[in-house]
Each structure stands twice: as structure tokens, then as C-alpha cells.
Amino acid sequence: MRTNTVLISGASIAGPALAYWLHRHGYAVTVVERAPAIRPGGHAVDIRGVARDVCAAMGIMPQITRDRVHEEGFAWVDPAGRRTSEMPASLFGGEGIVAEYEILRGDLAHILHEATRADAEYRFGDRITALSEGDDGVEVTFRSGRTERYDLVIGADGIHSGVRALAFGPEERFIRRLGAYTAYFTMPAQPDLDPHWFLMHGIPGGRCAGIRPENEHTAKAMLSFRADGRTVDPRDVAAQKALLAEVFAGAGWRVPAMLDAMGDAPDFYFDVIGQVHMDRWSTGRVALLGDAGYCASPLSGLGTSMGLVGAYLLAGELARSGGDHVTAFAAYERLMRPYVKQCQQLPPGGVRGMLPDSRWAISLRDLSTRIMTRRPFAALMAKQAAKADAITLPAYA
Ligand SMILES: Cc1cc2nc3c(=O)[nH]c(=O)nc-3n(C[C@H](O)[C@H](O)[C@H](O)COP(=O)(O)OP(=O)(O)OC[C@H]3O[C@@H](n4cnc5c(N)ncnc54)[C@H](O)[C@@H]3O)c2cc1C
């Protein structure tokens, strides 16, 4: 059995990584992305554990090393900007909350696109609207009106995956909401802030604002808040901005500057903090990869590593099985599931720990941040990061 053509939905992290490995194993790859170009935006994501080995095998570590953020740690600040507690990166030898290889998500997406654009066909501004599986392939209908046949279709299109909705059912069945929303966007640089620290400010009412300086012109802003029963359409950007303005009205520190910048931000991103849990990641000739199949949420710090590792395994198992997708999908799932299970277990505290609701709880969180930097508690923090190594990658021919 030989599978030759693969359509991947989603060109962020997992999709282009899969395109790389499939091309290397001899497949003809098409990637369809609903955005008009590689999406910019996001904060720093971590490349941890075996995911670093995957990037090294792809030959992209020099670009990642060149573009990674140089962060000395993160600190909580009060409304006047004074530090109340901090977590230096050096404490954990680059494997703690702040990883040695942290890179802005948009920069990593660009590196992966650059590494694959000559070998895979990228189609931006389009998406899959229907899938119909036959004996020898999947008939795919696109929003643009095109219809084409592929041997396999892989959904690497994130927590709100379109492929998952078409092949497995509505997202409510698979997304476990953790009770909070988060937004990321670019804002003007704040020259008086330390350029090497990610600063966060806790606000009563389960809210948090963060700024990560980027260069002399820009910084990355983050606003997170407890959902408390509020819902918002994942595609309605105007409603998301209005909700942020309402929730953060009257907050201090740099929040007014952040709300000002949000209006015109070229890379505004807003989403629910949630996880994806599924009994299986494939059906027939369709399979899921990355956040589409097993999102762990930004609280895990492991989502990008999981997408990179999953791409390596999925392509490797397809090659190993000679294109027999039934065998390959089963092996991908067998190898990946224990790793995903570990990565989806969140560190103590979860959303409530990140977003305390009262001044008292914010002071307690500062205290626990200070305690966490001391032995033996520091070992607890290192445990979450160590999960990134909890898999042995097979070597594929
Ligand atoms: C703009 C953006 C910013 C992010 N910022 C952060 C961050 O700061 N911190 C963090 O921890 N995680 C962030 N994430 C999530 C993080 O990238 C993932 O958790 C992880 O890297 C796994 O990536 P993924 O490729 O599986 O999914 P994602 O990175 O979510 O990528 C999914 C891709 O599929 C595309 N897509 C969605 N629906 C369709 C469709 N129907 N058809 C075709 N394409 C579709 C999306 O536009 C996107 O490019 C961000 C994701 C995005 C898209």
C-alpha cells in the first residue's frame, strides 16, 4: 500500500512541522491555512525536551537560537510597577517555567514555513468545507470552491479545528474549558521596563496583565481573566475586544496603554484557555495533530513541544508502515498517548493559581512564587518541565 498525497489543514506549528517530515519521507504535501498568510502573534512558546531533538533533526536549531527570546525570568509587579516576587530562569538551568529555548510563536511559525515552503504547496486564505471518504482517498471540498482528492487529510488546525468538526463532531464534545480567556497582541515598547524580564500584574477579580519587551519599538501584551460564565464567539474579534475593555476597565499599572494598543494591534489573538480530550485521533483516512487533537492549554507550557513531537511520530509511522495509514495511525496513537496524558496534567494551582480573585489571594500567590524558588519546592516546578522528556523517539529511516 502506498500513500502519496497528504493534505494538512493549518499552517502554524504542527502543520508545517508535519509537512517537513512527510516531504522528507517522500510524500507530496499540500497545506491549507484559513488566514491570508502565516499568522503573526502570540507570546513566547517553549521548545522543551525531545522537541529540541526534533528541531535539531530538522536543521532549524540555528534559526531558533538566533531568534529566541533572551529572558532572565518573570516577575509579579504591583500597580506601581514594583516587583513583589520573581522567578529567575537560571534557577532551573533553563528547564523551569522559563525554558532555555523560548521563542515568539510567530517567529517559530515563520522558521517552519521557511523550512518547508519550497517542498510543500501552501494555500493561504482557504479552508476545507467538506470531506467525503472513499476506498482510495478523501474527496475534499474547499471554501474557494475547488474539489480535490487526497490519500490522507490531517487536521493541524488548532483547538477549534475545522477538520475535527467535520470528521469527529462539534467541538463542545472535545474541548474542556478551564474557566478563563487569554489575549495576546503587540503594543508599543515600554522603554522604562527591564527588557529581559516578563512582567505580570495580578488584578483582583481573577485578572492578570503581562508585558514581555520585544525590541526598541514593540512589546508583547497579554491579558487573561476568569470567564465566570461569560462566553464569546471565537471568531468575533470586535466582541472579544469589547469584552476585554469591559473586564479590564479601571485596572492600573500599564493596562490603560495595553487597552489603547489592542484596538489597532496587527496580531490580536484571543482564545479560551482549554484542553482537547478525545478517545481517538483518527477516523478512516483523517487524523488529528497538535492542539486539534490534544491541546494541553498555555498553562502546560508544552503545547508547542507536543505538536513538534507528534508531527515527527505521525510522519515517521506513515513511512515505517509503507503508507498503510491504518497501521500508522494506530502506532502514532500508541506512542503519543502516554506522552499527551502526562503533558495534559497541569501544574498545581491551575487557572485559579494564575488568576487569584482577591488582594489577599494575590499576596498569597506572591508568597508561593517566592517559596517555589527555594529547595525543595523548586523540584516541584522542574517536574512539569521534565514531562517534555517523557517519551523516547524512534529513529526512522
Ligand atoms: C496566533 C496564535 C497565537 C498563539 N499564541 C500562543 C501563546 O502566546 N502561547 C501559547 O502557549 N500558545 C499560543 N498559541 C497556541 C500554540 O501555537 C499551540 O498551542 C501549539 O504551538 C500547537 O500548535 P498547533 O499548530 O497545533 O495549533 P495552532 O498554533 O493553534 O495553529 C492552528 C492553525 O490552524 C489555522 N486554522 C484554524 N482553523 C482552520 C481551518 N478551518 N482551516 C485551515 N486552517 C485553520 C489557524 O489559523 C492556525 O494557523 C497561539 C496560536 C495562534 C494561532
The ligand as an SDF file (V2000), in Angstrom:
LIG
                    3D

 53 58  0  0  0  0  0  0  0  0999 V2000
   -1.9590   33.4200   16.5070 C   0  0  0  0  0  0  0  0  0  0  0  0
   -1.6670   32.4100   17.5900 C   0  0  0  0  0  0  0  0  0  0  0  0
   -1.0200   32.8370   18.7670 C   0  0  0  0  0  0  0  0  0  0  0  0
   -0.7450   31.9160   19.7780 C   0  0  0  0  0  0  0  0  0  0  0  0
   -0.0860   32.3380   20.8870 N   0  0  0  0  0  0  0  0  0  0  0  0
    0.2510   31.4670   21.8630 C   0  0  0  0  0  0  0  0  0  0  0  0
    0.9750   31.8850   23.0280 C   0  0  0  0  0  0  0  0  0  0  0  0
    1.3450   33.0470   23.1740 O   0  0  0  0  0  0  0  0  0  0  0  0
    1.2520   30.9830   23.9910 N   0  0  0  0  0  0  0  0  0  0  0  0
    0.8640   29.6730   23.8700 C   0  0  0  0  0  0  0  0  0  0  0  0
    1.1370   28.8770   24.7840 O   0  0  0  0  0  0  0  0  0  0  0  0
    0.2030   29.2340   22.7680 N   0  0  0  0  0  0  0  0  0  0  0  0
   -0.1170   30.0960   21.7670 C   0  0  0  0  0  0  0  0  0  0  0  0
   -0.8080   29.6580   20.6550 N   0  0  0  0  0  0  0  0  0  0  0  0
   -1.1190   28.2190   20.5510 C   0  0  0  0  0  0  0  0  0  0  0  0
    0.1300   27.4290   20.1790 C   0  0  0  0  0  0  0  0  0  0  0  0
    0.6140   27.8620   18.9250 O   0  0  0  0  0  0  0  0  0  0  0  0
   -0.2220   25.9480   20.1510 C   0  0  0  0  0  0  0  0  0  0  0  0
   -0.6690   25.5560   21.4390 O   0  0  0  0  0  0  0  0  0  0  0  0
    0.9130   24.9830   19.8230 C   0  0  0  0  0  0  0  0  0  0  0  0
    2.0210   25.5800   19.2580 O   0  0  0  0  0  0  0  0  0  0  0  0
    0.4170   23.8520   18.8960 C   0  0  0  0  0  0  0  0  0  0  0  0
    0.2110   24.4220   17.6240 O   0  0  0  0  0  0  0  0  0  0  0  0
   -0.7760   23.8900   16.5260 P   0  0  0  0  0  0  0  0  0  0  0  0
   -0.0650   24.0980   15.2220 O   0  0  0  0  0  0  0  0  0  0  0  0
   -1.2820   22.5310   16.8610 O   0  0  0  0  0  0  0  0  0  0  0  0
   -2.0670   24.8390   16.6490 O   0  0  0  0  0  0  0  0  0  0  0  0
   -2.1960   26.4300   16.4740 P   0  0  0  0  0  0  0  0  0  0  0  0
   -0.9380   27.1190   16.7930 O   0  0  0  0  0  0  0  0  0  0  0  0
   -3.4190   26.8600   17.1820 O   0  0  0  0  0  0  0  0  0  0  0  0
   -2.4230   26.6230   14.8870 O   0  0  0  0  0  0  0  0  0  0  0  0
   -3.5920   26.2890   14.1970 C   0  0  0  0  0  0  0  0  0  0  0  0
   -3.5140   26.8990   12.7910 C   0  0  0  0  0  0  0  0  0  0  0  0
   -4.6280   26.4440   12.0250 O   0  0  0  0  0  0  0  0  0  0  0  0
   -5.2560   27.5460   11.4140 C   0  0  0  0  0  0  0  0  0  0  0  0
   -6.6810   27.2080   11.2270 N   0  0  0  0  0  0  0  0  0  0  0  0
   -7.6550   27.2530   12.1710 C   0  0  0  0  0  0  0  0  0  0  0  0
   -8.8120   26.7930   11.6370 N   0  0  0  0  0  0  0  0  0  0  0  0
   -8.5410   26.4610   10.3580 C   0  0  0  0  0  0  0  0  0  0  0  0
   -9.3200   25.8970    9.3010 C   0  0  0  0  0  0  0  0  0  0  0  0
  -10.6070   25.6100    9.4730 N   0  0  0  0  0  0  0  0  0  0  0  0
   -8.7160   25.6630    8.1050 N   0  0  0  0  0  0  0  0  0  0  0  0
   -7.3890   25.9660    7.9150 C   0  0  0  0  0  0  0  0  0  0  0  0
   -6.6120   26.4980    8.8800 N   0  0  0  0  0  0  0  0  0  0  0  0
   -7.1800   26.7260   10.0860 C   0  0  0  0  0  0  0  0  0  0  0  0
   -5.0100   28.7210   12.3470 C   0  0  0  0  0  0  0  0  0  0  0  0
   -5.1190   29.9530   11.6690 O   0  0  0  0  0  0  0  0  0  0  0  0
   -3.5810   28.4350   12.7930 C   0  0  0  0  0  0  0  0  0  0  0  0
   -2.6400   28.9440   11.8890 O   0  0  0  0  0  0  0  0  0  0  0  0
   -1.1230   30.5350   19.6140 C   0  0  0  0  0  0  0  0  0  0  0  0
   -1.7560   30.1110   18.4380 C   0  0  0  0  0  0  0  0  0  0  0  0
   -2.0250   31.0350   17.4280 C   0  0  0  0  0  0  0  0  0  0  0  0
   -2.7150   30.5580   16.1620 C   0  0  0  0  0  0  0  0  0  0  0  0
  1  2  1  0
  2  3  1  0
  2 52  2  0
  3  4  2  0
  4  5  1  0
  4 50  1  0
  5  6  2  0
  6  7  1  0
  6 13  1  0
  7  8  2  0
  7  9  1  0
  9 10  1  0
 10 11  2  0
 10 12  1  0
 12 13  2  0
 13 14  1  0
 14 15  1  0
 14 50  1  0
 15 16  1  0
 16 17  1  0
 16 18  1  0
 18 19  1  0
 18 20  1  0
 20 21  1  0
 20 22  1  0
 22 23  1  0
 23 24  1  0
 24 25  2  0
 24 26  1  0
 24 27  1  0
 27 28  1  0
 28 29  2  0
 28 30  1  0
 28 31  1  0
 31 32  1  0
 32 33  1  0
 33 34  1  0
 33 48  1  0
 34 35  1  0
 35 36  1  0
 35 46  1  0
 36 37  1  0
 36 45  1  0
 37 38  2  0
 38 39  1  0
 39 40  1  0
 39 45  2  0
 40 41  1  0
 40 42  2  0
 42 43  1  0
 43 44  2  0
 44 45  1  0
 46 47  1  0
 46 48  1  0
 48 49  1  0
 50 51  2  0
 51 52  1  0
 52 53  1  0
M  END
$$$$
